[in-house]
């Protein structure tokens, strides 16, 4: 019997193909070591810490391994700018054709629908994010079916932050790239090319 209760001893392990018998102690120790994952668990792919760059890119999506991704972020711009997102397919970032529908609201009580077709960006990740002290946008984005060439790529998103007038705001919604293709990259960038600083992490959600 192996260290972790495998029968037979020490078989080859691979993602989605672990064989053997685990005791509760084995599971506890493997979990502490970050080596025991189950369906639905988050698996970190990459964390980026941009500092004064115009584009923040995830280009190792591992889209053939995960059918759902989660991106978390906390970003600010060097000048008052709107942080937006795009997808990469076929080696290039798509600059047109996105569709989205969302709800925007401010702490002052102003609410509105924000939507469009044939757009140059997938979603907003920060609305006129201010460049003043401590002003930033933080949120999360779920991405679906990026690695399936027979399906459209969808996202749902939510963020909150501070805009360039010092107001607090929130924004949530969904978006789609309505072309069936494999998506292998995701980018944040400033609509007016402002430099971006902060942190962003990409996770895959295990489904088997």
Phi, psi and omega in degrees: 000141184277179181303324183253025172080018179289143169229118001287181185289132170049057174287163177291134180252142175211161182300127179078006184214050176269128183242146175136184181243129179251138170272163176305323178294319177302312182298317180299313182292319178295321179295318177299326181276359181071027184245004181242110180237153182230170177303132181091354181281148176278133178236115184294127176263313184196145171239131178248144177233073183294147177218101177068044179242156182274340181222139176241114190238134165257117183233018170231069187287340185052044185293341176281351183255330184235141175260352173226134176240154174234130175243127174246150184201156170217107191227153173221160181246152183288339173224165183298107187214160175262123179273125183233174186229156174216163177251152175251133175215141182063026178087358182228148176279132184282128186249009179201162172094003180283155176229139179209158174218133187205171179236130181242143179208152180238162181293342179281353178101008178270127179228148180202158173271138177236122186204166178176161174236160180060035186275159180271000178216155181285313181201164170269135176250357177192127185262106181048050184302124184288156179260003179288173182303130176067010179274130181197175175237136180226141181184195179215155181223126171262133180243138186235134171061037179295329185265008182256111184288353180259000185232154170291154176262121181249155170223156163237147186214158175204135174211162174223162181173202182235134179264182188287356174258008178085006181273148177274143184212167174220156183205129177215155179171200180219161182207164182213145166258101193278050173224126180287112182195161176281130177254125184235016178200154181219136185226138165260142173200160179277134181302324177256023174067026176292149176291144184243140178225146177150217180213148177211141181231142179246129179236151166255147178254116185293131182240004176205000000 
